[in-house]
Amino acid sequence: MPTASRAPFYHWARHVKYLGPASIVKMFAIYQTAQRRHIVPTAPQLWRLSGLPPVSYCPVCKLIDETPAAHNYRCPICGRVLEDKAPSKIGVRVLQAKLGDVVKVARFNDIRTVKLSEYIPHITGNPRFNSYMMIIAEQYRPMPNKAPSVYTVVALEEMLKALGKRMSEDSQLTRELATNIANENEVAKAAIEELRRRREERMAAALSKALSMGGIGVATVYSGFGVKRKIAKMLLDHAAAAAAIRLGNYQGPPPIFQGRVLGSPHRYIPPLVDDPPDQVLEDEYMRAMVEWFEDHGIDLVKVWEHYQAVRDRQYKAMYSELLNMIDEFVKKHTTAKEETKQ
Ligand SMILES: [Zn+2]
């Protein structure tokens, strides 16, 4: 078993809240597996091992695109905009239903034919690594009574963005999520009543408080809109960057948020830290990292200060905005569902 302090990204990770030794060792295990093939692993290699990248596919041509960026996120055969599916259990079932078992796989200019059943292990990665990253990313789900990390702030921003964006469209997914949240609230309310009936006042009060603070809908939005997956990817991306800079072999910054939604502006978030910058800069590897980013036009310390300030001063306001948006989201999409029933 590797020790946390031997991870080549330890100098960064140890300054991030909730990345304790157990989490660092988990990420190190993924990193070491990638290292068997690549001396200095890149973020996409770590993502693939953890089953984190979505599968881009064309339902018309029954084609999976392994290099969607190289094709401008369009099917290399028919030119249609590619669709994305996360390689979760449900996602894989959807892919099987939509594509059948014989699929084309495009990689740059090559197109080959494969059996989807044989190809699946390639997209789902190592299930153990996937669960490692999901456990780690869970630490950054915004919660009413848990001190936020700067990565919790990033998660909260992404959730606000996702809710804002999808409010306008009434897709199957939005309706399902809204219904789930509404149902969870109903279940929680029933549980509170039951606890009161049994005179378990303390439990009832705790659950009631969680309910009024929106702890329930938040979890659904965090995983349902893919934000948890995004945070998992970002942490691996930042670990890969920290390690590669230290080893003198970094090509980044990688375009993690680029191109996923056509027309969205490029948004790159560099590795963040929760500790005060003065303290972080005592570390020579962290100083080297700051210098590297400076050479590439990013003022790392300024970015840290920004996220730390938001974490310390705006988090509560953002959290209540999130609860309001979830409320509106549920009202809007469960109402829309009632209307379509008539
Ligand atoms: Zn096509």
Residues whose N, C-alpha, C, O or C-beta is under 5 A from the ligand:
A	BS01	ZN	C58 V60 C61 C75 I77 C78 G79 R80
